[in-house]
Amino acid sequence: MSAPAAGAASAVLDFDDILVEIGEFGRFQRRNYLLICLPVLFAAANSLSYVFTAGSPTYRCYVPECDKLVDAEYGANWVSIAVPGSWSKRGHFTPSTCERFVANGDHLESSSDPWSAWPLDQCFAENFTTETERCNQFVYGSSERTIVQQWGLQCPENLWKLAFVGTIHFAGLVVGTALSGYLADRYGRKHIFLFCIVFMALTGVAQALSWDYISFLFFALLNAVGTSGVYPLAFIIGVEMVGPRKREMSSIVLNYFYAVGEALLGLSVFLPDWRQLQLALSVPPLICVAYFWLVPESVRWLLARNRREQAGVIIRRAAKVNRRDISVELMASFKQQELDAETGQEDDVEGGLHVKKDDKIWLAVKEVARSHILMGRYAILLLIWAVNAIVYYGLSLNATSLSGNKYLNFALVCLVEIPGYSLAWLFLRRFGRRVALSGSLLLCSITCVASGFVTLGANWLVVTLFLVGKLGITSSFAVIYTFTAEMMPTVIRSGGVGVMSTFARFGAMLAPFVPLLASYYDPLPLLLFGTLSLVAGLLSLLLPETFNRKLPDTVEEAIALGK
């Protein structure tokens, strides 16, 4: 890298060239990368904790004539004659949650104590009528304790309150994702990243200490706002600290941590009380306060903001830790540009006018808006992000074919994402970003359509197709993060990814309604997922390839990616 001409305003340092000298993924980057991955574990768990804290446990009416006063058995042999319910094809009885059969009047008249329990061998069908009545005492199928027991949210009329927790959660994600992206571009990746971690932890603790349903909703909203910024900012920091050949690795490995963090919720079988679970997920991230001294700011962001002195300090430290020497030309370039910044020779100019550094983001946004090429690309990306969210969460909601222990099933559904991320990594390295994205979406499309027509077939085939579809859409989600970041100029990269992710959250809000289409035609939800994936997969072929291209620092460089 040659030294800049004396007295000239030096070109912005190319950080990819700097990384070639100091190491694309040396000891310095590996240490910091591990540090930013650890909070992602807890962010992933917090992002889905409401599934268990606000979940509905299995329960039925308490039948005083037959149930024991202590340790009543949920699945006792006589339950089907005392409580209405439904039988599965395999002969399994599922009792109604809030209704029971009225006891036979003959027994009530002959008993001196009408509420005394009958001997279990006398709980016969003739002792109950076919009429039903509501109950307000319940027997639970496990030791799981959620907000249902905490604030009396049993029975169908309260189901909307449990579902509303999810709605509030996604609303918090929408707000937090957009806000954290903008703030990170303006005030730095590191500081907003740390703020999101600590805010997530504190609001999670407050959520565990909620005193009623309304306070629980309020802190769930705030917790989602904090949680939503952790993964995107960890992703941006990870991508910006490594060289071109290591970008896909940094994004995919981060997703491994996210999948494991989600799967950790399966261990909540050992923490059945919702308050204990929320505390276990929220207290440990507080240790990340130490990251203020341990994790450096993104050098790319510092260079984009003309803060070259700070960037130089970090680069020198990285070279020392990586045991690499910095060339004389690179040091001379830093000295010259630091001198230019100090003497005012390197002011940002737009149309001949002095531009404040804080206005660079809005200037870049205006340039993007004036470019038909970039607006077209970003419109396609928005659609693909929304499709990813709808299909990803929609498949998760349609995972009812995976019968058995719900904790184990949840963990398996999360862990199957790891092969999906591995597939994305393989595709990214061998075929590039565009083919990887299109191939993942088309794989999901084929399996969704196929599973839509075998819903009444063998259970193992339905499960297999479901898992392959989830694998495909997971791979697509991993690729789209990398692809989007590599198409955004540095000055708005974090905010741009944040906007895309925010738009995806709106898509996720639609996912819970898609299964309702099955009431018109059973395969319709899966056919819809397959069609959306097919359209998105074909549109992705219109995007420019970014594999092994340097990250664009300016809007002009972002436009040039397609040339």
RODO-2510 file (C-alpha; in nm, 4 decimals, decimal comma):
residues 563
     n   res          X          Y          Z
     1     m     0,0000     0,0000     0,0000
     2     s     0,1726     0,3148    -0,1191
     3     a     0,2100     0,6302     0,0850
     4     p    -0,0254     0,9180     0,0038
     5     a     0,0985     1,2247    -0,1711
     6     a     0,2153     1,4972     0,0644
     7     g    -0,0266     1,7796     0,1323
     8     a    -0,3208     1,6023    -0,0315
     9     a    -0,6318     1,4922     0,1427
    10     s    -0,5617     1,1202     0,1590
    11     a    -0,8155     0,8692     0,0399
    12     v    -1,0093     0,6877     0,3064
    13     l    -0,7999     0,4000     0,4309
    14     d    -0,9088     0,0645     0,2896
    15     f    -0,9524    -0,1500     0,5997
    16     d    -0,9520    -0,4699     0,3924
    17     d    -0,5946    -0,3852     0,2848
    18     i    -0,5054    -0,3129     0,6471
    19     l    -0,6414    -0,6524     0,7529
    20     v    -0,4130    -0,8233     0,5017
    21     e    -0,1196    -0,6801     0,6964
    22     i    -0,2427    -0,7322     1,0532
    23     g    -0,4263    -1,0618     0,9913
    24     e    -0,7817    -1,1260     0,8703
    25     f    -0,8735    -1,3390     1,1721
    26     g    -0,5801    -1,3440     1,4108
    27     r    -0,5696    -1,3897     1,7870
    28     f    -0,7011    -1,0358     1,8418
    29     q    -1,0110    -1,0938     1,6282
    30     r    -1,0720    -1,4441     1,7643
    31     r    -1,0736    -1,3221     2,1232
    32     n    -1,3093    -1,0333     2,0525
    33     y    -1,5297    -1,2469     1,8315
    34     l    -1,5800    -1,4977     2,1131
    35     l    -1,6684    -1,2144     2,3502
    36     i    -1,9381    -1,0754     2,1211
    37     c    -2,0803    -1,4252     2,0620
    38     l    -2,1437    -1,5007     2,4308
    39     p    -2,4214    -1,2387     2,4836
    40     v    -2,5945    -1,3780     2,1737
    41     l    -2,6651    -1,6981     2,3702
    42     f    -2,8727    -1,5041     2,6218
    43     a    -3,0288    -1,2769     2,3586
    44     a    -3,1544    -1,5844     2,1715
    45     a    -3,2966    -1,7344     2,4910
    46     n    -3,4618    -1,4055     2,5914
    47     s    -3,6139    -1,3679     2,2458
    48     l    -3,8159    -1,6889     2,2948
    49     s    -3,8493    -1,7091     2,6720
    50     y    -4,2131    -1,5959     2,6508
    51     v    -4,2940    -1,9336     2,4913
    52     f    -4,2393    -2,0865     2,8359
    53     t    -4,3012    -1,7997     3,0785
    54     a    -4,6349    -1,7164     2,9116
    55     g    -4,7079    -2,0675     2,7892
    56     s    -5,0236    -2,2572     2,8755
    57     p    -4,9529    -2,5682     3,0846
    58     t    -5,1676    -2,8796     3,0573
    59     y    -5,4550    -2,8738     3,3060
    60     r    -5,8087    -2,9956     3,3653
    61     c    -6,0872    -2,9385     3,6135
    62     y    -6,0409    -3,0590     3,9676
    63     v    -6,3088    -3,3205     4,0417
    64     p    -6,3590    -3,3247     4,4218
    65     e    -6,5685    -3,6421     4,4080
    66     c    -6,2768    -3,8406     4,2622
    67     d    -5,9522    -3,6429     4,2929
    68     k    -5,7284    -3,6706     4,5951
    69     l    -5,7028    -3,3625     4,8121
    70     v    -5,3227    -3,3694     4,7738
    71     d    -5,1197    -3,4777     4,4700
    72     a    -5,4182    -3,5217     4,2406
    73     e    -5,3270    -3,7163     3,9260
    74     y    -5,3875    -3,5353     3,5959
    75     g    -5,4181    -3,8482     3,3830
    76     a    -5,6072    -4,0769     3,6210
    77     n    -5,7963    -4,3668     3,4613
    78     w    -6,1379    -4,2250     3,5511
    79     v    -6,0831    -3,8767     3,4034
    80     s    -6,2627    -3,9508     3,0744
    81     i    -6,5884    -4,0254     3,2586
    82     a    -6,5772    -3,7134     3,4783
    83     v    -6,4391    -3,4575     3,2340
    84     p    -6,5338    -3,4023     2,8662
    85     g    -6,2548    -3,4152     2,6112
    86     s    -6,1344    -3,5696     2,2872
    87     w    -5,9770    -3,8993     2,1865
    88     s    -5,6879    -3,9226     1,9404
    89     k    -5,6598    -4,1911     1,6755
    90     r    -5,4066    -4,3647     1,8983
    91     g    -5,6508    -4,3805     2,1866
    92     h    -5,5064    -4,0950     2,3916
    93     f    -5,7603    -3,8871     2,5848
    94     t    -5,7151    -3,5094     2,6171
    95     p    -5,9487    -3,3637     2,8825
    96     s    -6,1210    -3,0303     2,8509
    97     t    -5,9515    -2,7500     3,0404
    98     c    -6,2380    -2,5692     3,2124
    99     e    -6,5429    -2,7969     3,2047
   100     r    -6,6453    -3,1127     3,3890
   101     f    -6,9499    -3,3349     3,3923
   102     v    -7,2112    -3,2622     3,6572
   103     a    -7,2208    -3,5294     3,9282
   104     n    -7,5233    -3,7584     3,9346
   105     g    -7,7925    -3,6203     4,1665
   106     d    -7,8564    -3,9631     4,3182
   107     h    -7,5116    -3,9611     4,4728
   108     l    -7,5505    -3,6089     4,6050
   109     e    -7,8797    -3,7006     4,7760
   110     s    -7,7493    -4,0219     4,9316
   111     s    -7,4252    -3,8741     5,0642
   112     s    -7,4126    -3,6846     5,3917
   113     d    -7,1096    -3,4990     5,2544
   114     p    -7,1725    -3,4323     4,8836
   115     w    -6,8160    -3,3093     4,8272
   116     s    -6,6445    -3,6083     4,9838
   117     a    -6,4345    -3,8076     4,7388
   118     w    -6,5735    -4,1333     4,6141
   119     p    -6,3560    -4,4412     4,6309
   120     l    -6,1666    -4,4577     4,3028
   121     d    -6,3333    -4,7862     4,2097
   122     q    -6,6730    -4,6090     4,2316
   123     c    -6,5900    -4,3299     3,9811
   124     f    -6,8094    -4,4871     3,7165
   125     a    -6,9845    -4,3249     3,4231
   126     e    -7,3261    -4,3667     3,5862
   127     n    -7,2123    -4,1370     3,8675
   128     f    -7,1994    -3,8424     3,6226
   129     t    -7,4546    -3,6880     3,3914
   130     t    -7,3889    -3,5708     3,0376
   131     e    -7,4380    -3,2081     3,1401
   132     t    -7,1279    -2,9948     3,1865
   133     e    -7,0406    -2,7118     3,4206
   134     r    -6,7539    -2,4678     3,4601
   135     c    -6,4911    -2,5101     3,7272
   136     n    -6,2494    -2,2802     3,9035
   137     q    -6,0091    -2,5349     4,0502
   138     f    -5,7585    -2,7161     3,8357
   139     v    -5,5226    -3,0133     3,8276
   140     y    -5,2015    -2,9631     3,6300
   141     g    -5,0192    -3,2198     3,4205
   142     s    -4,6703    -3,1165     3,5312
   143     s    -4,4818    -2,9019     3,7790
   144     e    -4,4544    -2,6241     3,5191
   145     r    -4,5652    -2,2885     3,6583
   146     t    -4,6266    -1,9965     3,4207
   147     i    -4,8135    -1,6679     3,4384
   148     v    -5,1296    -1,8752     3,3818
   149     q    -5,1274    -1,9968     3,7430
   150     q    -4,9692    -1,6756     3,8678
   151     w    -5,2546    -1,4474     3,7636
   152     g    -5,5424    -1,6882     3,6922
   153     l    -5,5269    -1,6851     3,3122
   154     q    -5,6840    -2,0270     3,2620
   155     c    -5,9640    -2,1128     3,0185
   156     p    -6,0286    -2,0106     2,6540
   157     e    -6,1430    -1,6562     2,7326
   158     n    -5,7901    -1,5765     2,8550
   159     l    -5,5985    -1,7314     2,5642
   160     w    -5,5796    -1,3942     2,3900
   161     k    -5,3876    -1,2564     2,6856
   162     l    -5,1208    -1,5222     2,6420
   163     a    -5,1058    -1,4640     2,2652
   164     f    -5,0860    -1,0885     2,3267
   165     v    -4,7559    -1,1412     2,5080
   166     g    -4,6136    -1,2586     2,1745
   167     t    -4,7607    -0,9575     1,9972
   168     i    -4,6034    -0,7227     2,2510
   169     h    -4,2743    -0,9069     2,2103
   170     f    -4,2699    -0,8577     1,8329
   171     a    -4,3701    -0,4935     1,8750
   172     g    -4,0656    -0,4457     2,0979
   173     l    -3,8473    -0,6160     1,8381
   174     v    -3,9703    -0,3784     1,5681
   175     v    -3,8918    -0,0708     1,7766
   176     g    -3,5610    -0,2002     1,9111
   177     t    -3,4212    -0,3276     1,5821
   178     a    -3,4761     0,0016     1,3996
   179     l    -3,3610     0,2152     1,6915
   180     s    -3,0449     0,0190     1,7719
   181     g    -2,9353     0,0185     1,4072
   182     y    -2,9641     0,3952     1,3734
   183     l    -2,7983     0,4640     1,7092
   184     a    -2,5111     0,2256     1,6267
   185     d    -2,4388     0,4111     1,3024
   186     r    -2,4433     0,7436     1,4842
   187     y    -2,2801     0,6709     1,8216
   188     g    -2,0765     0,3584     1,7534
   189     r    -2,1298    -0,0166     1,7418
   190     k    -1,9666    -0,0925     2,0751
   191     h    -2,1551     0,1479     2,3001
   192     i    -2,5014     0,0641     2,1663
   193     f    -2,4159    -0,3068     2,1743
   194     l    -2,3260    -0,2848     2,5423
   195     f    -2,6306    -0,0717     2,6192
   196     c    -2,8610    -0,3294     2,4572
   197     i    -2,7052    -0,6150     2,6571
   198     v    -2,7391    -0,4361     2,9913
   199     f    -3,0885    -0,3069     2,9078
   200     m    -3,1946    -0,6612     2,8128
   201     a    -3,0618    -0,7955     3,1421
   202     l    -3,2192    -0,5305     3,3651
   203     t    -3,5613    -0,5444     3,1997
   204     g    -3,5480    -0,9244     3,2115
   205     v    -3,4935    -0,9109     3,5874
   206     a    -3,7799    -0,6612     3,6170
   207     q    -3,9973    -0,8959     3,4136
   208     a    -3,9238    -1,1772     3,6593
   209     l    -4,0311    -0,9471     3,9438
   210     s    -4,3568    -0,8354     3,7753
   211     w    -4,6456    -0,7935     4,0180
   212     d    -4,9344    -0,8308     3,7703
   213     y    -5,0154    -0,9049     3,4076
   214     i    -4,9894    -0,5413     3,2935
   215     s    -4,6446    -0,4925     3,4482
   216     f    -4,5353    -0,8216     3,2886
   217     l    -4,6420    -0,6901     2,9460
   218     f    -4,4640    -0,3582     3,0020
   219     f    -4,1317    -0,5176     3,0940
   220     a    -4,1700    -0,7802     2,8177
   221     l    -4,1936    -0,4925     2,5686
   222     l    -3,8813    -0,3244     2,7075
   223     n    -3,6955    -0,6554     2,7229
   224     a    -3,7688    -0,7155     2,3537
   225     v    -3,6397    -0,3667     2,2695
   226     g    -3,3062    -0,4458     2,4345
   227     t    -3,2866    -0,8034     2,3072
   228     s    -3,3491    -0,7025     1,9463
   229     g    -3,0255    -0,5032     1,9248
   230     v    -2,7855    -0,7649     2,0582
   231     y    -2,7706    -1,0082     1,7659
   232     p    -2,7712    -0,7529     1,4770
   233     l    -2,4972    -0,5445     1,6392
   234     a    -2,2906    -0,8524     1,7258
   235     f    -2,3266    -0,9517     1,3620
   236     i    -2,2169    -0,6093     1,2352
   237     i    -1,9185    -0,5945     1,4713
   238     g    -1,8163    -0,9470     1,3738
   239     v    -1,8397    -0,8810     0,9990
   240     e    -1,6537    -0,5506     1,0221
   241     m    -1,3596    -0,6853     1,2220
   242     v    -1,2557    -0,9612     0,9775
   243     g    -1,1237    -0,9802     0,6226
   244     p    -1,3245    -1,0703     0,3096
   245     r    -1,2351    -1,4399     0,3247
   246     k    -1,3626    -1,4721     0,6819
   247     r    -1,6908    -1,2817     0,6610
   248     e    -1,9145    -1,5807     0,5981
   249     m    -1,7438    -1,7661     0,8839
   250     s    -1,8058    -1,4785     1,1251
   251     s    -2,1745    -1,4582     1,0366
   252     i    -2,2417    -1,8338     1,0389
   253     v    -2,0624    -1,9148     1,3652
   254     l    -2,2570    -1,6354     1,5328
   255     n    -2,5744    -1,8136     1,4230
   256     y    -2,4499    -2,1343     1,5869
   257     f    -2,4433    -1,9477     1,9167
   258     y    -2,7933    -1,8151     1,8497
   259     a    -2,9315    -2,1646     1,7811
   260     v    -2,7696    -2,3062     2,0943
   261     g    -2,9089    -2,0150     2,2955
   262     e    -3,2590    -2,0938     2,1726
   263     a    -3,2132    -2,4638     2,2482
   264     l    -3,1010    -2,3821     2,6033
   265     l    -3,4633    -2,2950     2,6759
   266     g    -3,5289    -2,6673     2,6585
   267     l    -3,3407    -2,6918     2,9875
   268     s    -3,6247    -2,4987     3,1481
   269     v    -3,7593    -2,8432     3,2339
   270     f    -3,5228    -2,8086     3,5312
   271     l    -3,6540    -2,4581     3,6079
   272     p    -4,0305    -2,5048     3,5795
   273     d    -4,1125    -2,1803     3,7628
   274     w    -4,1297    -1,8888     3,5194
   275     r    -3,9710    -1,6405     3,7587
   276     q    -3,6672    -1,8630     3,8127
   277     l    -3,6303    -1,9164     3,4393
   278     q    -3,6432    -1,5449     3,3577
   279     l    -3,3885    -1,4634     3,6271
   280     a    -3,1558    -1,7379     3,5026
   281     l    -3,1652    -1,5819     3,1545
   282     s    -3,1295    -1,2207     3,2682
   283     v    -2,8729    -1,2045     3,5484
   284     p    -2,5642    -1,3575     3,3730
   285     p    -2,5504    -1,0984     3,0879
   286     l    -2,4838    -0,8260     3,3456
   287     i    -2,1215    -0,9432     3,3531
   288     c    -2,0874    -0,7990     3,0023
   289     v    -2,0461    -0,4549     3,1598
   290     a    -1,6758    -0,5493     3,1552
   291     y    -1,6901    -0,5382     2,7737
   292     f    -1,6534    -0,1610     2,7991
   293     w    -1,2833    -0,2242     2,8638
   294     l    -1,2446    -0,5532     2,6767
   295     v    -1,4141    -0,5069     2,3368
   296     p    -1,2863    -0,2372     2,0960
   297     e    -1,4968    -0,0162     1,8722
   298     s    -1,5409    -0,1153     1,5069
   299     v    -1,2400     0,0156     1,3145
   300     r    -1,4489     0,0466     0,9985
   301     w    -1,6959     0,2706     1,1806
   302     l    -1,4149     0,4841     1,3238
   303     l    -1,2598     0,5267     0,9789
   304     a    -1,5968     0,6128     0,8256
   305     r    -1,6399     0,8813     1,0954
   306     n    -1,2873     1,0182     1,0339
   307     r    -1,1753     0,9167     1,3845
   308     r    -0,8461     0,7807     1,2568
   309     e    -0,6460     0,8351     1,5716
   310     q    -0,8676     0,5928     1,7647
   311     a    -0,8681     0,3532     1,4692
   312     g    -0,4900     0,3647     1,4592
   313     v    -0,4621     0,2723     1,8268
   314     i    -0,6829    -0,0345     1,7774
   315     i    -0,5000    -0,1399     1,4592
   316     r    -0,1627    -0,1184     1,6333
   317     r    -0,2953    -0,3220     1,9255
   318     a    -0,4382    -0,5819     1,6873
   319     a    -0,1089    -0,6089     1,5002
   320     k     0,0768    -0,6566     1,8284
   321     v    -0,1594    -0,9280     1,9557
   322     n    -0,1553    -1,0996     1,6144
   323     r     0,2262    -1,0748     1,6100
   324     r     0,2274    -0,8963     1,2768
   325     d     0,4311    -0,5965     1,1628
   326     i     0,2697    -0,2839     1,0177
   327     s     0,4387    -0,1518     0,7038
   328     v     0,6032     0,1913     0,6920
   329     e     0,3596     0,2947     0,4172
   330     l     0,0574     0,2158     0,6338
   331     m     0,1979     0,4075     0,9308
   332     a     0,2774     0,7041     0,7053
   333     s    -0,0782     0,7001     0,5712
   334     f    -0,2193     0,7067     0,9225
   335     k     0,0093     0,9930     1,0277
   336     q    -0,0789     1,1975     0,7201
   337     q    -0,4534     1,1494     0,7573
   338     e    -0,4467     1,2188     1,1316
   339     l    -0,2589     1,5414     1,0535
   340     d    -0,5130     1,6304     0,7838
   341     a    -0,7988     1,5778     1,0301
   342     e    -0,6304     1,7959     1,2944
   343     t    -0,5613     2,0835     1,0506
   344     g    -0,9093     2,0726     0,9002
   345     q    -0,7882     1,9627     0,5540
   346     e    -1,0144     1,6609     0,5573
   347     d    -1,3549     1,8173     0,6073
   348     d    -1,6434     1,6342     0,4505
   349     v    -1,7806     1,8256     0,1571
   350     e    -2,1165     1,7845    -0,0146
   351     g    -2,1934     2,0277    -0,2969
   352     g    -1,9076     2,2558    -0,1848
   353     l    -2,0512     2,3018     0,1645
   354     h    -1,9054     2,1876     0,4948
   355     v    -2,0915     1,8870     0,6323
   356     k    -2,1131     1,7919     0,9983
   357     k    -2,0131     1,4348     1,0756
   358     d    -2,3509     1,3594     1,2327
   359     d    -2,5174     1,4504     0,9005
   360     k    -2,3209     1,1915     0,7012
   361     i    -2,5828     0,9243     0,7708
   362     w    -2,8665     1,1351     0,6300
   363     l    -2,6573     1,2402     0,3306
   364     a    -2,5925     0,8735     0,2548
   365     v    -2,9627     0,7945     0,2912
   366     k    -3,0465     1,0739     0,0438
   367     e    -2,7900     0,9390    -0,2030
   368     v    -2,9412     0,5928    -0,1745
   369     a    -3,2906     0,7340    -0,2309
   370     r    -3,1714     0,9053    -0,5501
   371     s    -3,0265     0,5807    -0,6865
   372     h    -3,2809     0,3701    -0,8747
   373     i    -3,0335     0,0818    -0,8752
   374     l    -2,9971     0,0709    -0,4969
   375     m    -3,3660     0,1314    -0,4312
   376     g    -3,4499    -0,1606    -0,6592
   377     r    -3,2023    -0,3888    -0,4831
   378     y    -3,3176    -0,2902    -0,1364
   379     a    -3,6831    -0,3406    -0,2329
   380     i    -3,6003    -0,6983    -0,3330
   381     l    -3,4103    -0,7450    -0,0071
   382     l    -3,7075    -0,6157     0,1946
   383     l    -3,9359    -0,8695     0,0295
   384     i    -3,6901    -1,1549     0,0875
   385     w    -3,6479    -1,0562     0,4540
   386     a    -4,0262    -1,0535     0,5045
   387     v    -4,0677    -1,3930     0,3342
   388     n    -3,7905    -1,5380     0,5496
   389     a    -3,9633    -1,4227     0,8669
   390     i    -4,3099    -1,5439     0,7655
   391     v    -4,1873    -1,8887     0,6604
   392     y    -3,9373    -1,9292     0,9469
   393     y    -4,1847    -1,8510     1,2244
   394     g    -4,4733    -2,0086     1,0357
   395     l    -4,2941    -2,3440     1,0156
   396     s    -4,2159    -2,3222     1,3853
   397     l    -4,5848    -2,2699     1,4627
   398     n    -4,6750    -2,5659     1,2388
   399     a    -4,4381    -2,8019     1,4201
   400     t    -4,7235    -2,9814     1,5952
   401     s    -4,6437    -3,3046     1,4091
   402     l    -4,3401    -3,3408     1,6338
   403     s    -4,5165    -3,5189     1,9176
   404     g    -4,3604    -3,6043     2,2521
   405     n    -4,1879    -3,4055     2,5236
   406     k    -4,2331    -3,0375     2,4387
   407     y    -3,9007    -2,9345     2,5944
   408     l    -3,7080    -3,1907     2,3916
   409     n    -3,9020    -3,1092     2,0755
   410     f    -3,8356    -2,7386     2,1190
   411     a    -3,4631    -2,8021     2,1610
   412     l    -3,4528    -3,0256     1,8523
   413     v    -3,6385    -2,7716     1,6386
   414     c    -3,3819    -2,5097     1,7432
   415     l    -3,0791    -2,7351     1,7023
   416     v    -3,1818    -2,8350     1,3502
   417     e    -3,0898    -2,4777     1,2625
   418     i    -2,7207    -2,5638     1,3101
   419     p    -2,7149    -2,7914     1,0005
   420     g    -2,9046    -2,5125     0,8227
   421     y    -2,6354    -2,2596     0,9114
   422     s    -2,3672    -2,5118     0,8107
   423     l    -2,5390    -2,5533     0,4760
   424     a    -2,5374    -2,1748     0,4364
   425     w    -2,1660    -2,1643     0,5167
   426     l    -2,0942    -2,4320     0,2555
   427     f    -2,3072    -2,2564    -0,0060
   428     l    -2,1522    -1,9176     0,0711
   429     r    -1,7979    -2,0462     0,0245
   430     r    -1,8566    -2,2656    -0,2801
   431     f    -2,1277    -2,0881    -0,4786
   432     g    -2,1323    -1,7264    -0,3591
   433     r    -2,4041    -1,5226    -0,1936
   434     r    -2,6623    -1,5100    -0,4717
   435     v    -2,6752    -1,8842    -0,5461
   436     a    -2,6632    -1,9655    -0,1730
   437     l    -2,9665    -1,7478    -0,1031
   438     s    -3,1665    -1,8660    -0,4029
   439     g    -3,0794    -2,2327    -0,3433
   440     s    -3,1815    -2,2201     0,0237
   441     l    -3,5168    -2,0612    -0,0576
   442     l    -3,5872    -2,3065    -0,3385
   443     l    -3,5029    -2,6013    -0,1108
   444     c    -3,7538    -2,4691     0,1419
   445     s    -4,0098    -2,4156    -0,1337
   446     i    -3,9856    -2,7729    -0,2636
   447     t    -4,0127    -2,9351     0,0806
   448     c    -4,3024    -2,7120     0,1899
   449     v    -4,5037    -2,7927    -0,1215
   450     a    -4,4218    -3,1623    -0,0870
   451     s    -4,5168    -3,1752     0,2805
   452     g    -4,8423    -2,9950     0,1983
   453     f    -4,9530    -3,2971    -0,0020
   454     v    -4,8430    -3,5650     0,2480
   455     t    -5,0023    -3,4205     0,5630
   456     l    -5,2116    -3,7369     0,5898
   457     g    -4,9202    -3,9675     0,5110
   458     a    -4,6575    -4,1365     0,7285
   459     n    -4,5613    -3,9334     1,0356
   460     w    -4,1868    -3,9825     0,9764
   461     l    -4,2195    -3,8373     0,6255
   462     v    -4,4056    -3,5291     0,7514
   463     v    -4,1429    -3,4739     1,0204
   464     t    -3,8558    -3,5210     0,7751
   465     l    -3,9980    -3,2752     0,5236
   466     f    -4,0688    -3,0261     0,8008
   467     l    -3,7105    -3,0433     0,9281
   468     v    -3,5649    -3,0080     0,5775
   469     g    -3,7901    -2,7073     0,5151
   470     k    -3,6792    -2,5506     0,8443
   471     l    -3,3187    -2,6240     0,7503
   472     g    -3,3629    -2,4465     0,4156
   473     i    -3,5242    -2,1321     0,5549
   474     t    -3,2656    -2,1207     0,8351
   475     s    -2,9908    -2,1315     0,5747
   476     s    -3,1636    -1,8508     0,3852
   477     f    -3,1845    -1,6362     0,6990
   478     a    -2,8111    -1,6795     0,7589
   479     v    -2,7227    -1,5893     0,4006
   480     i    -2,9491    -1,2835     0,3829
   481     y    -2,7746    -1,1227     0,6820
   482     t    -2,4333    -1,1551     0,5172
   483     f    -2,5642    -1,0597     0,1720
   484     t    -2,7416    -0,7481     0,3019
   485     a    -2,4439    -0,6275     0,5058
   486     e    -2,2141    -0,6631     0,2044
   487     m    -2,4443    -0,4514    -0,0141
   488     m    -2,4711    -0,1632     0,2353
   489     p    -2,2193     0,1256     0,2549
   490     t    -2,0350     0,1423     0,5869
   491     v    -2,1911     0,4694     0,7044
   492     i    -2,5432     0,3177     0,7029
   493     r    -2,4631    -0,0546     0,7227
   494     s    -2,5910    -0,1109     1,0750
   495     g    -2,9010     0,1007     1,0175
   496     g    -2,9643    -0,0650     0,6825
   497     v    -2,9521    -0,4152     0,8264
   498     g    -3,1711    -0,2861     1,1101
   499     v    -3,4348    -0,1584     0,8664
   500     m    -3,4398    -0,4924     0,6857
   501     s    -3,4660    -0,6823     1,0129
   502     t    -3,7423    -0,4481     1,1311
   503     f    -3,9415    -0,5096     0,8149
   504     a    -3,8962    -0,8826     0,8725
   505     r    -4,0560    -0,8444     1,2165
   506     f    -4,3716    -0,7158     1,0497
   507     g    -4,3677    -1,0321     0,8427
   508     a    -4,3284    -1,2362     1,1598
   509     m    -4,6451    -1,0747     1,2972
   510     l    -4,8391    -1,2305     1,0086
   511     a    -4,7005    -1,5801     1,0676
   512     p    -4,9417    -1,6772     1,3517
   513     f    -5,2397    -1,6103     1,1251
   514     v    -5,1224    -1,8324     0,8387
   515     p    -5,2160    -2,1639     1,0104
   516     l    -5,5793    -2,0419     1,0173
   517     l    -5,5880    -2,0969     0,6399
   518     a    -5,5972    -2,4709     0,7090
   519     s    -5,9646    -2,4348     0,7982
   520     y    -6,0309    -2,3746     0,4270
   521     y    -5,7847    -2,6284     0,2851
   522     d    -5,5459    -2,8371     0,4963
   523     p    -5,2300    -2,8012     0,2816
   524     l    -5,2886    -2,4275     0,2168
   525     p    -5,0457    -2,2910     0,4828
   526     l    -4,7570    -2,5056     0,3592
   527     l    -4,8418    -2,4328    -0,0042
   528     l    -4,8359    -2,0606     0,0769
   529     f    -4,4945    -2,0953     0,2445
   530     g    -4,3676    -2,2833    -0,0611
   531     t    -4,5011    -2,0237    -0,3053
   532     l    -4,3535    -1,7305    -0,1122
   533     s    -4,0154    -1,9064    -0,0900
   534     l    -4,0220    -1,9759    -0,4640
   535     v    -4,0917    -1,6110    -0,5526
   536     a    -3,8221    -1,4849    -0,3142
   537     g    -3,5722    -1,7418    -0,4443
   538     l    -3,6216    -1,6300    -0,8052
   539     l    -3,6036    -1,2586    -0,7197
   540     s    -3,2749    -1,3103    -0,5323
   541     l    -3,1090    -1,3978    -0,8657
   542     l    -3,1496    -1,0297    -0,9656
   543     l    -2,9140    -0,9145    -0,6887
   544     p    -2,5397    -0,8503    -0,7514
   545     e    -2,2799    -1,1010    -0,6319
   546     t    -2,0664    -0,9729    -0,3397
   547     f    -1,8495    -1,2803    -0,2782
   548     n    -1,4830    -1,1824    -0,2210
   549     r    -1,5611    -0,8174    -0,2931
   550     k    -1,4472    -0,5486    -0,0529
   551     l    -1,7149    -0,4009     0,1732
   552     p    -1,8437    -0,0758     0,0184
   553     d    -1,7608     0,2274     0,2293
   554     t    -1,9535     0,4812     0,0195
   555     v    -2,2810     0,4857    -0,1737
   556     e    -2,0868     0,5023    -0,5003
   557     e    -1,9012     0,1826    -0,4132
   558     a    -2,2327     0,0142    -0,3218
   559     i    -2,3759     0,1055    -0,6645
   560     a    -2,0615    -0,0238    -0,8358
   561     l    -2,1147    -0,3730    -0,6917
   562     g    -2,3454    -0,4532    -0,9810
   563     k    -2,0975    -0,3463    -1,2500
***
